[in-house]
Amino acid sequence: MPIKKIAAALVNDGIEAADVAKAVEDAVVNEKFWILTHEHSALRITELRLEWMRGGPSPMAGLVNVNN
């Protein structure tokens, strides 16, 4: 399948922009939205979440809250 058809299918079948905007707003307001500015941050938070899913501590433990 040509890439243009794949891209069109993804756009046509995707989530409505208003739904995405609401989900992002809710995540930011509830402090569940993280902006990972570096690939190492993304890898580390993925590791922390995996550890949490296996029964370890919450990935928020030990992370700095920049709002305080």
KOLSE-172150 format. One line per 5 residues: number of its first residue (from 1); for each residue x, y, z of N, C-alpha, C, O. Coordinates in Angstrom, 2 decimals. Atoms other than C-alpha are relative to their C-alpha. Example, Ala and Ser with C-alpha at 12.3 -4.5 7.8 and 13.67 -1.06 7.14 Angstrom:
// residues 2
1 = 0.89,-1.19,0.00,12.30,-4.50,7.80,0.90,1.20,0.00,1.94,1.18,0.66  -0.82,-1.19,-0.06,13.67,-1.06,7.14,-0.77,1.09,0.73,-0.26,2.20,0.90
//
This chain:
// residues 68
1 = 0.86,-1.18,0.00,0.00,0.00,0.00,0.90,1.24,0.00,1.83,1.32,0.80  -0.80,-1.23,0.04,1.43,3.42,-0.92,-0.12,0.80,1.30,-1.16,0.79,1.96  -0.04,-0.76,-1.26,2.42,5.67,1.98,-1.09,1.05,0.07,-1.61,1.31,1.16  1.07,-1.01,-0.02,-0.11,8.34,0.96,-1.33,-0.63,0.40,-2.11,0.00,1.12  1.25,0.68,-0.38,-2.95,5.81,1.30,0.03,-0.36,1.48,-0.99,-0.24,2.17
6 = -0.12,0.33,-1.43,-1.65,4.69,4.69,-0.23,1.25,0.84,-0.97,1.22,1.82  0.16,-1.26,-0.74,-1.39,8.30,5.88,-1.45,0.46,-0.02,-1.98,0.89,1.01  1.40,-0.41,0.10,-4.89,9.08,4.61,-0.88,-0.87,0.89,-1.79,-0.36,1.55  0.79,0.91,-0.83,-6.31,6.01,6.35,0.18,0.34,1.48,-0.79,0.33,2.25  -0.24,-0.35,-1.40,-4.66,7.01,9.64,-0.71,1.29,0.38,-1.29,1.38,1.46
11 = 0.69,-1.26,-0.27,-6.04,10.54,9.41,-1.50,-0.23,0.05,-2.17,0.27,0.96  1.44,0.22,0.07,-9.51,9.35,8.45,-0.52,-0.85,1.15,-1.66,-0.67,1.58  0.44,0.90,-1.07,-9.66,6.67,11.16,0.47,0.43,1.37,0.21,-0.25,2.36  -0.59,-0.44,-1.27,-7.91,8.66,13.88,-1.00,0.55,0.98,-2.20,0.59,0.72  0.80,-0.58,-1.08,-9.20,10.20,17.07,-0.30,1.45,-0.35,0.55,2.16,-0.89
16 = 0.38,-1.39,0.24,-11.08,13.47,16.78,0.91,0.95,0.78,1.27,0.67,1.93  -0.90,-0.97,-0.64,-8.90,16.50,17.58,-0.55,0.50,1.33,0.21,0.68,2.28  0.61,-0.47,-1.25,-11.35,17.70,20.23,0.15,-1.03,1.11,0.34,-0.67,2.27  -0.17,1.06,-0.99,-11.13,14.33,21.98,1.45,-0.05,0.51,1.69,-0.23,1.70  -1.42,-0.02,-0.38,-7.33,14.46,21.95,0.28,1.20,0.89,0.95,1.09,1.91
21 = -0.21,-1.22,-0.79,-7.35,18.04,23.23,-0.54,-0.16,1.41,0.12,0.25,2.37  0.59,0.21,-1.33,-9.65,17.10,26.12,0.83,-0.97,0.83,1.05,-0.75,2.02  -0.83,0.99,-0.71,-7.53,14.07,27.03,1.32,0.63,0.46,1.77,0.38,1.58  -1.25,-0.66,-0.36,-4.35,16.18,27.01,-0.25,1.00,1.13,0.52,1.06,2.09  0.33,-0.96,-1.05,-6.00,18.93,29.07,-0.21,-0.70,1.34,0.33,-0.28,2.36
26 = 0.25,0.76,-1.23,-7.24,16.40,31.64,1.30,-0.54,0.59,1.50,-0.50,1.80  -1.26,0.56,-0.47,-3.79,14.80,31.83,0.89,1.10,0.61,1.53,0.87,1.64  -0.81,-1.11,-0.54,-2.06,18.17,32.36,-0.57,0.47,1.33,0.17,0.65,2.29  0.65,-0.47,-1.23,-4.58,19.32,34.98,0.21,-0.99,1.14,0.41,-0.58,2.29  -0.14,1.03,-1.02,-4.28,16.01,36.84,1.43,-0.48,0.18,1.68,-1.50,0.82
31 = -1.43,0.30,-0.11,-0.46,15.97,36.54,0.34,-1.42,-0.44,1.16,-2.09,0.19  -0.28,1.32,0.56,-0.47,12.78,34.48,0.55,0.10,-1.41,0.58,-0.88,-2.15  -0.55,-0.25,1.34,1.07,14.30,31.35,1.44,0.42,0.18,1.73,1.42,0.84  -1.41,-0.30,-0.14,4.81,14.28,31.08,0.57,0.39,-1.34,0.23,-0.20,-2.37  -0.73,-0.39,1.20,6.96,16.05,28.53,1.43,-0.49,0.20,2.16,0.01,1.05
36 = -1.34,0.58,-0.10,10.10,14.02,28.03,0.89,0.69,-1.02,0.74,0.51,-2.23  -0.80,-0.85,0.88,12.72,16.35,26.63,1.26,-0.68,-0.51,1.98,-0.10,-1.32  -1.21,0.67,0.41,15.47,13.82,26.17,-0.25,-1.50,-0.08,-1.01,-2.04,0.72  0.23,1.44,0.19,15.63,10.23,24.97,0.33,-0.80,1.26,-0.30,-1.83,1.51  -0.34,0.72,-1.23,17.27,9.16,28.24,-1.13,0.11,1.03,-1.38,-0.83,1.79
41 = 1.15,-0.17,-0.88,14.31,10.58,30.17,-1.09,-0.99,-0.38,-1.69,-1.63,0.49  1.05,0.91,0.47,11.91,8.57,28.04,0.34,-1.44,0.36,-0.53,-2.18,0.81  -0.42,1.36,-0.34,13.90,5.38,28.57,-0.14,-0.24,1.49,-0.65,-1.28,1.91  0.05,0.18,-1.46,14.16,5.90,32.32,-1.44,-0.08,0.49,-1.76,-0.93,1.33  1.38,0.03,-0.47,10.46,6.64,32.79,-0.68,-1.28,-0.45,-1.54,-1.81,0.25
46 = 0.53,1.29,0.46,9.62,3.57,30.70,0.44,-1.12,0.93,-0.35,-1.99,1.28  -0.50,1.01,-0.95,11.82,1.48,32.97,-0.74,0.09,1.34,-1.11,-0.94,1.92  0.70,-0.18,-1.28,10.18,2.98,36.08,-1.44,-0.50,-0.08,-1.93,-1.13,0.86  1.38,0.46,0.15,6.68,2.30,34.74,-0.06,-1.52,-0.07,-0.97,-2.13,0.49  -0.03,1.46,0.07,7.60,-1.29,33.91,0.22,-0.59,1.39,-0.44,-1.57,1.75
51 = -0.23,0.45,-1.37,8.95,-1.75,37.43,-1.29,0.12,0.83,-1.62,-0.78,1.60  1.26,-0.22,-0.71,5.68,-0.29,38.80,-1.03,-1.06,-0.39,-1.74,-1.59,0.47  0.96,1.00,0.46,3.60,-2.65,36.65,0.31,-1.39,0.55,-0.57,-2.24,0.64  -0.40,1.28,-0.58,5.56,-5.54,38.14,-0.13,-0.01,1.52,0.30,-0.95,2.17  0.26,-0.04,-1.43,4.57,-4.46,41.66,0.91,0.92,0.78,0.83,0.96,2.01
56 = -0.92,-0.90,-0.68,7.27,-1.90,42.44,-0.67,1.32,0.38,-1.88,1.46,0.27  0.55,-1.30,-0.42,6.87,1.67,43.67,-0.52,0.80,-1.19,-0.15,0.54,-2.34  0.54,-0.88,1.02,4.95,4.30,41.75,1.13,0.73,-0.72,2.11,1.12,-0.08  -1.07,-0.70,0.72,7.03,5.93,38.99,0.12,1.46,0.43,1.13,2.10,0.12  -0.09,-1.38,-0.47,6.27,9.31,40.57,0.93,0.11,1.20,1.46,1.19,1.47
61 = -0.87,-0.03,-1.17,8.27,8.35,43.66,1.43,0.35,-0.44,2.01,-0.34,-1.28  -1.36,-0.38,0.31,11.61,10.11,43.47,0.15,0.96,-1.17,1.26,1.43,-1.44  -0.08,-0.97,1.08,10.74,12.34,40.53,-0.27,1.39,0.55,-1.04,1.54,1.49  0.15,-1.38,-0.47,10.93,16.09,40.98,-1.28,0.59,-0.58,-1.53,0.48,-1.78  1.19,-0.70,0.45,7.64,18.00,40.79,0.37,1.45,-0.20,0.68,2.16,0.76
66 = -0.43,-1.36,0.30,8.42,21.27,39.05,-1.04,1.04,0.39,-0.77,2.24,0.30  1.05,-0.93,-0.38,5.14,22.81,40.24,0.13,0.48,1.42,-0.56,1.43,1.81  -0.15,-0.38,-1.41,6.25,23.07,43.85,1.29,0.71,0.24,1.58,1.11,1.37
//
